Amino acid sequence: MILRRVIAHVRKQEWTAIGIDFVIVVVGVFVGIQVANWNEARVERQRERMLLVELRGELAGAIRQTQSRRKGYEQVVRAGERAVAFLDKGQVCGDECWPVIVDFFHASQWQALNISLPTYEEMRRNGWPRKREIVDAMEAYKQKSQSIAKPLDQPPEYRSLVRGLIPLAIHRPYWTTCFELTDLGDAYREDCPAGVPADVSTAGVDAIMKDGDIHRHLTQWAGFLSNLPETMDDQNDTARRALVLIEAELGVKP
């Protein structure tokens, strides 16, 4: 339509009309491009917001997971300290060896602390979040969680060493009554009932006490873990700071 009008104006040499038609075409193209850009930007904002909502849930889940694993490692630390104290004293446990063997078993527990943030990784590939404060907070959280998780990529030597000395008859009742696997991590009962005769527990403790490497490896492992629960609290504090920024961006109450 516009093209036919332009051709007609050119034939008649109506230059003013030609100029008006040209302006109409340019303005039309410009408006079309702007509308397309606006629609694209709106779609991107909606997509970013949707991913921010997912990231909020992802981060909240990571905090809960870390809290659960923190409780587990706190139990491991207590059991390790009691087990080291028992070895330091060099005393026999007589007919009361079940709690002692449980402490040695609890002290061998290990959980990897890797945190997965697939939503955040997807957002970064798209250049989101746009708000720099959120990116800085999330990167600080990633760096902190990775630095804490790295030394725990592999279980400690003490784990396989002590479990090889604990009588096989103890393993099944331990896993049945002293250990619980939850949705967020492991939990360990410190008051679980004895699952074997006293002489079996006594034999296990005697074997552990006679092994010269146990004390050294357990001391190293318990010492390494001694400050881990507090460090995991600090990791969660960093995550909560990022969560506050995300919730503010979404305009939702924490």
C-alpha positions in Angstrom: 0.0 0.0 0.0 2.7 2.5 1.0 4.9 1.3 -1.8 2.2 2.0 -4.4 1.6 5.4 -3.0 5.3 6.3 -3.1 5.6 5.1 -6.7 2.6 7.2 -7.6 4.0 10.3 -5.9 7.4 9.8 -7.6 5.7 9.7 -11.0 3.9 12.9 -10.2 7.1 14.4 -8.5 5.1 15.1 -5.4 8.2 15.4 -3.2 6.4 16.6 0.0 4.1 13.6 -0.1 7.1 11.3 -0.8 8.8 12.7 2.3 5.7 12.2 4.4 5.4 8.6 3.2 9.1 8.0 4.0 8.7 9.4 7.6 5.6 7.1 8.0 7.6 4.1 7.0 10.6 4.9 9.2 8.4 5.6 12.2 6.4 2.4 11.6 9.6 0.4 11.4 11.0 2.1 14.6 7.8 1.6 16.5 7.7 -2.1 15.4 11.2 -2.7 16.6 10.6 -0.9 19.9 7.4 -3.0 20.5 9.4 -6.2 19.7 12.2 -5.1 22.0 9.7 -4.2 24.7 8.0 -7.6 24.4 11.3 -9.4 24.5 12.4 -7.4 27.6 9.1 -8.2 29.3 9.5 -11.9 28.6 13.0 -11.8 29.9 11.9 -10.0 33.1 9.2 -12.6 33.6 11.7 -15.4 33.1 14.2 -13.8 35.5 11.5 -13.4 38.1 10.4 -17.0 37.8 14.0 -18.2 38.2 14.5 -15.9 41.2 11.4 -17.6 42.8 13.0 -21.0 42.1 16.4 -19.7 43.4 14.7 -18.6 46.6 13.4 -22.1 47.2 16.7 -23.6 46.2 18.6 -21.5 48.6 16.1 -22.1 51.5 16.5 -25.8 50.9 20.3 -25.6 50.9 20.1 -23.8 54.3 17.9 -26.5 55.7 20.2 -29.2 54.4 23.2 -27.5 55.9 21.4 -27.2 59.3 20.6 -30.9 59.3 24.2 -31.9 58.4 25.5 -29.5 61.0 23.5 -31.3 63.6 24.9 -34.6 62.4 28.5 -33.4 62.5 27.9 -31.9 65.9 27.0 -35.5 67.1 30.1 -36.8 65.4 32.3 -34.3 67.2 30.8 -35.2 70.6 31.2 -38.9 69.9 34.8 -38.4 68.7 35.7 -36.3 71.8 34.3 -39.0 74.1 36.1 -41.8 72.2 39.4 -39.9 72.3 39.0 -39.3 76.1 38.3 -43.0 76.6 41.5 -43.9 74.7 43.5 -41.2 76.6 42.5 -42.8 80.0 43.4 -46.3 78.8 40.8 -47.9 81.0 38.7 -50.9 80.3 34.9 -50.6 79.9 34.0 -54.0 81.4 30.3 -54.8 80.8 29.5 -51.2 79.7 31.2 -51.3 76.3 28.2 -50.8 74.1 28.1 -46.9 74.6 31.8 -46.8 73.9 31.6 -48.9 70.7 28.7 -46.7 69.6 30.9 -43.6 70.1 33.6 -45.1 68.0 31.1 -45.9 65.3 29.4 -42.5 65.5 32.8 -40.8 65.3 33.4 -42.5 61.9 30.3 -41.0 60.3 30.9 -38.7 57.3 28.6 -36.6 55.0 29.7 -34.7 52.0 28.8 -31.0 52.2 28.5 -30.2 48.5 25.7 -27.7 47.7 24.0 -27.8 44.3 22.7 -24.6 42.9 21.5 -25.5 39.3 19.0 -22.6 39.2 21.6 -20.0 40.0 24.0 -21.5 37.4 21.2 -21.3 34.8 20.6 -17.7 35.7 24.3 -16.8 35.3 24.4 -18.3 31.8 21.7 -15.8 30.9 23.3 -12.9 32.6 21.0 -12.9 35.5 20.3 -11.9 38.2 20.6 -8.3 36.9 20.9 -6.9 40.4 24.6 -6.9 41.2 24.1 -7.2 45.0 22.4 -10.5 44.5 25.2 -11.9 42.3 27.8 -10.7 44.8 26.0 -12.3 47.7 25.4 -15.6 45.8 29.1 -15.8 44.7 30.2 -15.2 48.3 27.9 -18.1 49.4 29.2 -20.3 46.6 32.8 -19.6 47.5 32.3 -20.2 51.2 30.3 -23.4 50.7 32.9 -24.8 48.3 35.8 -24.0 50.6 34.1 -25.8 53.4 33.0 -28.8 51.3 36.3 -29.4 49.6 38.2 -31.0 52.5 35.3 -33.3 53.0 35.1 -34.7 49.5 36.4 -38.0 50.7 35.8 -39.9 54.0 38.5 -39.9 56.6 41.0 -42.8 57.0 39.6 -43.4 60.5 36.3 -44.4 59.1 37.4 -47.5 57.3 40.1 -48.3 59.9 37.7 -48.4 62.9 34.9 -50.1 61.0 37.2 -52.9 60.1 37.9 -53.5 63.8 34.3 -53.4 65.0 32.8 -56.9 65.1 30.4 -57.7 62.2 27.7 -58.7 64.7 27.6 -55.0 65.9 27.1 -53.5 62.4 23.5 -54.6 61.8 22.1 -53.5 65.2 24.0 -50.2 65.0 22.5 -49.3 61.6 19.1 -50.5 62.8 18.8 -48.7 66.1 21.6 -46.0 66.2 21.3 -44.5 62.8 18.5 -42.7 60.9 18.5 -41.5 57.3 16.3 -38.4 56.9 15.3 -36.4 53.8 18.0 -33.8 54.7 20.8 -36.0 56.0 21.9 -38.5 58.6 21.0 -38.6 62.3 22.7 -40.6 65.0 21.1 -41.8 68.3 23.4 -41.5 71.3 21.2 -43.5 73.6 20.4 -46.5 71.3 19.8 -49.8 73.1 22.5 -52.5 73.1 22.1 -54.8 70.2 24.6 -57.5 71.1 25.8 -59.3 74.2 28.2 -57.4 76.4 31.1 -59.7 75.5 30.8 -58.8 71.8 31.0 -55.0 72.6 34.0 -55.7 74.9 35.8 -57.6 72.2 35.3 -54.7 69.7 36.6 -52.1 72.2 39.6 -54.3 73.0 40.5 -54.6 69.3 40.2 -50.8 68.9 42.4 -50.1 71.9 45.1 -52.5 70.7 45.4 -50.9 67.3 48.1 -48.3 67.3 46.7 -46.2 64.5 43.2 -45.6 65.8 44.1 -43.0 68.4 46.1 -41.0 65.9 43.6 -41.0 63.1 40.6 -40.4 65.4 42.4 -37.5 67.1 43.1 -36.0 63.7 39.5 -36.4 62.5 37.9 -35.1 65.7 40.3 -32.2 65.7 39.5 -31.3 62.1 35.7 -31.4 62.8 35.9 -29.5 66.1 35.1 -26.1 64.5 33.0 -27.4 61.6 29.5 -26.8 63.1 30.4 -23.1 63.7 31.8 -22.8 60.2 28.6 -24.2 58.8 26.6 -21.7 60.8 28.7 -18.9 59.1 28.0 -20.5 55.7 24.2 -20.4 56.4 24.5 -16.8 57.5 26.0 -15.9 54.1 23.2 -17.8 52.4 20.5 -15.9 54.4 22.0 -12.6 53.4 21.6 -13.6 49.8 18.1 -14.8 50.5 17.1 -11.4 52.0 18.2 -9.7 48.8 16.3 -12.1 46.6 13.1 -11.7 48.6 13.5 -7.9 48.5 13.9 -8.0 44.7 10.8 -10.2 44.5 8.9 -7.9 46.8 7.9 -10.7 49.2 8.1 -10.9 53.0 10.8 -13.2 54.4 
